Amino acid sequence: MRRFLSAAFAAFLTTTFAQIASAASPAAYTWTGFYLGVNAGYSWGHTTTDTSQGPATVGQYATGPCDNNGVGPATGCSFSTSSDPSGAIGGIQAGYDYQMGMMVYGIEADFDWRNQSDSSRTVFNNFFDNQLDDSNQKWVGTVRGRIGYAFANNFLAYVSGGLAYGNLEHTVTQTFCTGASNCRVPRIVSDSQTEVGWTVGGGVDYAIDQQWSFGVEYLYIDLESDTLSASAATVGPTLYPAVSAKFHDSSQILRARLDFRFN
């Protein structure tokens, strides 16, 4: 009887400690499943503008680099400028991950709001004739594939790339002046376009528990070029030359993200 009781007690202790150890060891985390989340961060934008102007009549709108600084008739000219529209950004994302061993494969779509603008002014001559190029980077979205490596049970490092699209507003303002403080009514040409391009980046996610994860992500976005064109036109007493300005927008985004995972 004593041997039986001892064996039974030993079996009880073994089972009890095994259950305690099992409860104390967290279950292996899986990244497989759908998720939905929010993000916020900062967007550093960059816009290059390549402009070609037609001939201008001296005394009306003299394009300095092309017309001997107002002494002779203008023959037109080309020049380039750049600006850096930057600001805060925030939005939402949704996606699906599938884990195979340590590798994680997924697809994600996001949509972010931003409203960042910057401009660059080119002064042509001693009369202060000038052109102002303005770029405004509005909302932006992406659809990306993701490939990651899960380590330390609940960390995920990944690279990402795919399609990008966004809304951009561009404006060209031509102004005729006879002095720094004596300028006439300008000619303004503008548009608002949704452009398509590409994006690439990467990040790190940390699983707080089976439902919530927190991460930091970097994306580089390059959108197609947008060209503003206008024929020569008279505004008040001023004849402004034909103009064609090609805008090319890109941006770098660094953002934090919080996701709820339907594991």
Secondary structure by P-SEA (a helix, b strand, c coil): caaaaaaaaaaaaaaaaaaaaaaaccccccccccccccbbbbbbbbbbbbbbbcccccccccccccccccccccccccbbbbbbbcccccccccbbbbbccccccccccbbbbbbbbcbbbbbccccccbbbbbbbbccccccbbbbbbbcccccccccbbbbbbbbbbbbbbbbbbcccccccbbbbbcccccccccccccccccccccccccccbbbbbbbbbbbbbbcccccccccccbbbbbbbbbbbbbbbbbbbbcc
